[in-house]
Amino acid sequence: MAVGGHYISIPGLVAAADLSSSQFKTVKLASTAGQVKAVSADTDEAIGVLQNAPASGEEAEVACMGVVKALVE
């Protein structure tokens, strides 16, 4: 069952790479300020769950609090 609700997102973030296939997956901060990229290792520190599917340089809607859809692999 899919569940989504109200959440708080982090303003001002953009995708550091093409994240169009990473919707509902966790993301982390990239080395460039204001950019995020997909979590790729167990040791990565996630900052939230990506709620849209941005291409590189597009706005990334990252939910950090609340009830959101998330993909667990």
Secondary structure, DSSP 8 states (H G I E B T S, - for coil): ------EEEETT-EESS--TT-TTSEEEE-SSTTEEEE--STT----EEE-S---TTSB--EEEEE-------
